[in-house]
Amino acid sequence: MTSPSQAQPAPPSHPLMHMNFLFAGMGTLLLGPTLPLYARRWGLHDAQSGMLIAAQFAGLFVGAIALFSSLRRSLLCGTLVVTLSFLGVALNLSNPHGFVLAAVLLFTLGLGLGQITTTTNLLSAISVRETRRRSSALSLLNFTWSAGAVLAPLVAGLYIAHASLLLLLLTFALCAMALGLFAMRTLPATTLQRLAASAAAGRRIRVGPLLYFFGLFLLYGGMEATVSGWLSTYTLRYTTIGVAEAAYCTSFLWISFALGRAVCALLVRHVPDRVICLSGLALATGASACLRGAHTSAAIAACAGVVGLGLGPFFPLTFSILIAKRPSAQQAGAATSNVGLGSAIFPYATGLLSTHFGSLKIALLTPMLIGLCLFSLVFVRARQPDA
């Protein structure tokens, strides 16, 4: 008898899943290269700029855990919230005191993006049973997200140089609306319902292992968001290039990030997950340390590229290891939501440190220290017999 998973294709194979992930990658990472423009428009210091990053990623955290019982509804609601949020941020640009409203709108933007990415990742993971095939499938799907992250600074740079920030935000609002309308017509609701039932049937894992994954995702989100969120500002502050060129520098981070996930999808069938994780974390941590000593755009881009290459495989591999333990859908969603929480806490803390010490270079010790913690956690766990 043909199993349900054979009777219908899993949602990740649907083009809409990859389109949503491409857009989600662009939407999530758009703030980094445009952050200097918001800071200039409203006269923000680093702590306030860090608050904008924190607001968006706090929204991602809430969106990841505030899913509807209908996963289809979560995806549709996510695209609607993202559309309205981008439109709101665009209209708020003309407000000379728009900082507080911008933080609120970025929170709702993150909420919508969190619903889209968490639902898609969860459905992708539970649709594949074998661990290495699941790791490969998740790496490919998250490669699509990374491709969007690569495009974000490139698109932002083009709009900043040749058009305007307002037009950039309106374009993203229109794209989100188009994705929502396409989803209403094409998304296979029956497949989503079947996989949602499969996820609900998962057994609950013990609190100790679950907290371990909470910590991993929290630190991972913090390292990724701190480097990506502050990279353009750091480049502008310690080199002589302009805003558009600084945005292009960020693309090196995400090109390598995508490359790391693409290579991971091939390697994971032959190399143990944790070997890839540890090697990548070692690279990313070392490059984070070197970033603080880089004073040219080329050196900054090179360091950022190595960070992305090393950090790229971490999320899909770690999420695959979590799913292999068969958590409930609620536990899996709660675990991945910590990526958003870490992405909110650590970039904001970096801004506070930069303001306190009067040096963004000192504050950027944060991602290096996070990388050391991540490496230690994975290394110790990998040495345990039941890891």
C-alpha positions as CSV (number, residue, x, y, z in Angstrom):
1,M,0.0,0.0,0.0
2,T,1.3,3.5,-0.9
3,S,2.1,5.5,2.2
4,P,0.6,9.0,2.7
5,S,4.0,10.5,2.2
6,Q,4.3,8.8,-1.2
7,A,0.7,9.7,-2.2
8,Q,1.4,13.4,-2.2
9,P,4.6,15.5,-2.6
10,A,5.8,17.1,0.6
11,P,5.3,20.9,0.8
12,P,9.1,21.7,0.5
13,S,8.9,20.3,-3.1
14,H,6.2,22.9,-3.9
15,P,7.7,26.0,-5.7
16,L,5.8,28.2,-3.3
17,M,7.8,26.9,-0.4
18,H,11.0,28.0,-2.0
19,M,9.5,31.3,-3.1
20,N,8.4,32.0,0.4
21,F,11.9,31.1,1.8
22,L,13.6,33.2,-0.8
23,F,11.5,36.2,0.1
24,A,11.8,35.5,3.9
25,G,15.6,35.6,3.5
26,M,15.5,38.9,1.8
27,G,12.9,40.4,4.1
28,T,14.8,39.3,7.3
29,L,18.2,40.6,6.2
30,L,17.0,43.8,4.6
31,L,17.3,45.7,7.9
32,G,21.1,45.3,8.1
33,P,22.2,47.2,5.0
34,T,19.4,49.8,5.4
35,L,20.1,50.4,9.2
36,P,22.5,53.3,8.6
37,L,19.8,55.1,6.6
38,Y,17.3,54.8,9.5
39,A,20.0,55.9,11.9
40,R,20.8,59.0,9.8
41,R,17.1,59.8,9.2
42,W,16.2,59.8,12.9
43,G,19.6,60.6,14.5
44,L,19.9,57.3,16.3
45,H,22.8,56.2,18.5
46,D,24.0,52.6,18.4
47,A,21.9,51.5,21.3
48,Q,18.8,52.8,19.5
49,S,19.9,51.1,16.2
50,G,20.4,47.9,18.1
51,M,16.8,48.3,19.4
52,L,15.5,48.3,15.9
53,I,17.3,45.0,15.2
54,A,16.0,43.6,18.5
55,A,12.4,44.6,17.7
56,Q,12.5,42.7,14.4
57,F,14.0,39.6,15.8
58,A,11.7,39.7,18.9
59,G,8.9,39.6,16.4
60,L,10.5,36.5,14.8
61,F,10.6,34.9,18.2
62,V,6.9,35.5,18.8
63,G,5.9,34.5,15.3
64,A,7.7,31.2,15.6
65,I,5.7,30.2,18.7
66,A,2.4,31.9,17.8
67,L,1.3,29.5,15.0
68,F,-2.3,28.8,14.2
69,S,-3.6,25.2,14.4
70,S,-3.9,25.4,10.6
71,L,-0.4,25.7,9.2
72,R,-1.9,27.0,5.9
73,R,-3.5,29.8,7.8
74,S,-0.1,30.6,9.5
75,L,1.6,30.9,6.1
76,L,-1.2,33.2,4.7
77,C,-1.3,35.3,7.9
78,G,2.4,35.7,7.7
79,T,2.4,37.1,4.2
80,L,-0.4,39.5,5.1
81,V,1.4,40.8,8.2
82,V,4.6,41.2,6.3
83,T,2.8,43.2,3.5
84,L,1.2,45.6,6.0
85,S,4.4,46.0,7.9
86,F,6.6,46.9,4.9
87,L,3.9,49.4,3.8
88,G,3.8,50.9,7.3
89,V,7.6,51.3,7.5
90,A,7.5,53.0,4.1
91,L,4.9,55.5,5.1
92,N,6.7,56.1,8.5
93,L,9.8,57.4,6.7
94,S,8.3,60.8,6.4
95,N,7.7,61.0,10.1
96,P,10.6,63.0,11.7
97,H,10.0,61.3,15.0
98,G,9.3,57.8,13.6
99,F,11.8,55.8,15.6
100,V,9.3,54.3,18.1
101,L,6.7,53.5,15.4
102,A,9.4,52.0,13.3
103,A,10.4,49.6,16.1
104,V,6.7,48.5,16.4
105,L,6.4,47.9,12.7
106,L,9.7,46.0,12.6
107,F,8.3,43.8,15.4
108,T,5.2,43.0,13.3
109,L,7.4,42.4,10.3
110,G,9.4,39.9,12.2
111,L,6.2,38.2,13.5
112,G,5.0,37.6,10.0
113,L,8.4,36.3,8.8
114,G,8.6,34.1,11.9
115,Q,5.4,32.4,11.0
116,I,6.5,31.8,7.4
117,T,9.9,30.4,8.2
118,T,9.0,28.2,11.2
119,T,6.0,26.6,9.5
120,T,8.0,25.8,6.3
121,N,11.0,24.4,8.2
122,L,8.8,22.2,10.4
123,L,6.9,20.8,7.4
124,S,10.1,20.2,5.5
125,A,11.7,18.3,8.5
126,I,8.8,16.0,9.3
127,S,8.2,15.1,5.7
128,V,11.5,13.2,5.6
129,R,12.2,10.3,8.0
130,E,15.8,9.3,7.4
131,T,18.2,11.6,9.3
132,R,20.8,12.2,6.6
133,R,18.2,12.7,3.8
134,R,16.4,15.1,6.2
135,S,19.6,17.0,6.9
136,S,20.3,17.3,3.1
137,A,16.7,18.4,2.4
138,L,16.8,21.0,5.1
139,S,20.1,22.3,3.9
140,L,18.8,22.7,0.4
141,L,15.6,24.5,1.6
142,N,17.6,26.8,3.8
143,F,20.0,27.4,0.9
144,T,17.0,29.1,-0.7
145,W,16.6,31.3,2.4
146,S,20.3,32.1,2.2
147,A,20.0,33.0,-1.5
148,G,17.4,35.6,-0.4
149,A,19.8,36.8,2.2
150,V,22.5,37.2,-0.5
151,L,20.1,39.2,-2.7
152,A,19.0,41.5,0.2
153,P,22.1,43.7,0.4
154,L,22.5,43.6,-3.4
155,V,18.9,44.8,-4.0
156,A,19.2,47.3,-1.2
157,G,22.4,48.7,-2.6
158,L,20.8,49.1,-6.1
159,Y,17.8,50.9,-4.7
160,I,19.8,53.1,-2.4
161,A,22.2,54.1,-5.3
162,H,19.6,54.5,-8.1
163,A,16.2,55.0,-6.5
164,S,15.1,55.4,-2.8
165,L,14.5,53.6,0.4
166,L,10.8,54.3,0.1
167,L,10.6,52.6,-3.3
168,L,12.6,49.6,-1.9
169,L,10.1,49.1,1.0
170,L,7.1,49.5,-1.3
171,T,8.5,46.9,-3.7
172,F,8.9,44.4,-0.8
173,A,5.3,45.1,0.3
174,L,4.0,44.3,-3.2
175,C,6.1,41.1,-3.4
176,A,4.7,39.9,-0.1
177,M,1.2,40.6,-1.3
178,A,1.8,38.7,-4.5
179,L,3.1,35.7,-2.6
180,G,0.0,35.7,-0.3
181,L,-2.3,35.8,-3.3
182,F,-0.4,33.0,-5.0
183,A,-0.5,30.9,-1.8
184,M,-4.3,31.2,-1.6
185,R,-4.6,29.7,-5.1
186,T,-1.9,27.1,-5.1
187,L,-1.0,25.9,-1.6
188,P,-2.0,22.2,-1.1
189,A,-4.0,22.5,2.1
190,T,-4.6,18.7,2.3
191,T,-0.9,18.0,2.4
192,L,-0.4,20.6,5.1
193,Q,-3.1,19.1,7.2
194,R,-1.7,15.6,6.8
195,L,1.8,16.7,7.9
196,A,0.4,18.8,10.7
197,A,-1.3,15.7,12.1
198,S,2.0,13.8,11.7
199,A,3.8,16.5,13.7
200,A,1.2,16.5,16.4
201,A,1.7,12.8,16.8
202,G,5.3,13.2,17.8
203,R,6.3,12.2,21.3
204,R,7.5,14.9,23.7
205,I,11.3,14.7,24.5
206,R,12.7,15.3,28.0
207,V,13.3,18.8,29.3
208,G,17.1,18.5,29.6
209,P,17.8,17.7,25.9
210,L,15.2,20.2,24.9
211,L,16.8,23.0,26.9
212,Y,20.1,22.1,25.3
213,F,18.6,22.8,21.8
214,F,17.0,25.9,23.2
215,G,20.6,27.1,24.1
216,L,22.1,26.1,20.7
217,F,19.4,28.0,18.7
218,L,19.6,31.0,21.0
219,L,23.3,31.4,20.6
220,Y,23.2,30.6,16.9
221,G,20.6,33.3,16.3
222,G,22.7,35.8,18.3
223,M,25.9,35.2,16.4
224,E,24.2,35.3,12.9
225,A,22.2,38.4,13.6
226,T,25.0,40.3,15.4
227,V,27.4,39.9,12.5
228,S,24.8,40.5,9.8
229,G,23.0,43.4,11.6
230,W,26.1,45.4,12.4
231,L,28.3,44.6,9.4
232,S,27.3,47.6,7.2
233,T,27.5,50.0,10.2
234,Y,31.0,48.6,11.1
235,T,32.2,48.9,7.4
236,L,31.0,52.5,7.2
237,R,32.6,53.4,10.5
238,Y,36.0,52.0,9.8
239,T,36.4,52.4,6.1
240,T,35.8,55.3,3.6
241,I,33.2,53.7,1.4
242,G,29.6,54.8,1.1
243,V,26.3,53.2,2.2
244,A,25.6,51.4,-1.0
245,E,29.1,49.9,-1.1
246,A,28.8,48.9,2.5
247,A,25.5,47.1,1.7
248,Y,27.4,45.2,-1.0
249,C,30.0,44.1,1.5
250,T,27.2,42.3,3.5
251,S,26.5,40.2,0.4
252,F,29.8,38.4,0.9
253,L,28.6,37.1,4.2
254,W,25.4,35.7,2.7
255,I,27.0,34.4,-0.5
256,S,29.3,32.3,1.6
257,F,26.4,31.4,4.0
258,A,24.5,30.0,1.0
259,L,27.6,28.3,-0.3
260,G,28.1,26.6,3.1
261,R,24.6,25.2,3.1
262,A,24.9,24.0,-0.5
263,V,28.2,22.2,0.3
264,C,26.6,20.8,3.5
265,A,23.8,19.3,1.5
266,L,26.4,17.3,-0.4
267,L,28.7,16.5,2.4
268,V,26.1,15.4,5.0
269,R,25.5,12.1,3.2
270,H,29.2,11.1,3.8
271,V,30.3,13.1,6.8
272,P,28.7,13.1,10.3
273,D,26.6,16.1,11.2
274,R,28.6,17.1,14.2
275,V,31.9,17.0,12.4
276,I,30.5,19.5,9.9
277,C,29.1,21.6,12.7
278,L,32.3,21.8,14.7
279,S,34.4,22.5,11.6
280,G,32.1,25.3,10.6
281,L,31.9,26.8,14.1
282,A,35.7,26.9,14.3
283,L,35.9,28.8,11.0
284,A,33.2,31.2,12.0
285,T,34.6,31.9,15.4
286,G,38.1,32.6,14.1
287,A,36.8,34.8,11.3
288,S,34.7,36.8,13.9
289,A,37.9,37.5,15.8
290,C,39.7,38.6,12.7
291,L,36.8,40.9,11.7
292,R,37.7,43.3,14.5
293,G,41.1,43.8,13.1
294,A,40.0,44.5,9.5
295,H,40.2,48.1,8.3
296,T,39.6,47.8,4.6
297,S,36.4,46.9,2.8
298,A,38.2,43.9,1.2
299,A,39.4,42.6,4.5
300,I,36.0,43.0,6.1
301,A,34.3,41.3,3.2
302,A,36.8,38.4,3.4
303,C,36.2,37.9,7.1
304,A,32.4,38.1,6.7
305,G,32.6,35.5,3.9
306,V,34.4,33.0,6.2
307,V,31.9,33.6,9.0
308,G,29.1,32.8,6.6
309,L,30.8,29.7,5.2
310,G,31.3,28.3,8.7
311,L,27.9,29.3,10.2
312,G,25.7,28.3,7.2
313,P,25.3,24.6,7.9
314,F,24.6,24.9,11.6
315,F,20.8,25.5,11.6
316,P,19.7,22.8,9.2
317,L,21.9,20.2,10.8
318,T,21.0,21.0,14.3
319,F,17.3,21.2,13.5
320,S,17.6,17.8,11.8
321,I,19.2,16.3,14.9
322,L,16.4,17.7,17.0
323,I,13.7,16.3,14.7
324,A,15.4,12.8,14.9
325,K,14.5,12.8,18.6
326,R,10.8,13.1,17.5
327,P,9.7,16.1,19.5
328,S,6.1,17.4,19.4
329,A,5.4,20.2,16.9
330,Q,5.1,22.6,19.8
331,Q,8.5,21.6,21.2
332,A,10.2,21.9,17.8
333,G,8.6,25.3,17.2
334,A,9.6,26.5,20.7
335,A,13.1,25.4,20.1
336,T,13.6,27.2,16.8
337,S,11.9,30.3,18.1
338,N,15.0,30.8,20.2
339,V,16.8,31.8,17.0
340,G,14.6,34.9,16.9
341,L,15.1,35.5,20.7
342,G,18.9,35.3,20.4
343,S,18.7,37.5,17.3
344,A,16.9,40.1,19.4
345,I,19.0,40.0,22.5
346,F,22.6,39.9,21.2
347,P,22.6,42.6,18.5
348,Y,20.9,44.9,21.0
349,A,23.5,44.1,23.7
350,T,26.2,44.8,21.1
351,G,24.7,48.3,20.5
352,L,24.6,48.9,24.3
353,L,28.2,47.8,24.6
354,S,29.2,50.0,21.7
355,T,27.5,53.0,23.2
356,H,29.0,52.3,26.6
357,F,32.6,51.9,25.5
358,G,32.4,54.3,22.6
359,S,33.7,51.6,20.3
360,L,31.8,49.2,18.0
361,K,35.1,47.3,17.6
362,I,35.1,46.3,21.3
363,A,31.4,45.5,21.1
364,L,32.0,43.1,18.2
365,L,33.8,40.7,20.7
366,T,30.2,39.4,21.2
367,P,30.0,37.1,18.1
368,M,33.4,35.7,18.8
369,L,32.4,34.8,22.4
370,I,29.1,33.3,21.2
371,G,31.0,31.2,18.7
372,L,33.3,29.8,21.5
373,C,30.2,28.9,23.6
374,L,28.6,27.2,20.6
375,F,31.7,25.2,19.8
376,S,32.0,24.1,23.4
377,L,28.4,23.0,23.7
378,V,28.5,20.9,20.4
379,F,31.9,19.4,21.3
380,V,30.9,18.3,24.8
381,R,27.6,16.8,23.5
382,A,29.3,15.0,20.6
383,R,31.7,13.2,23.0
384,Q,28.8,11.7,25.0
385,P,27.8,8.2,23.9
386,D,24.1,9.1,23.4
387,A,24.7,12.3,21.6
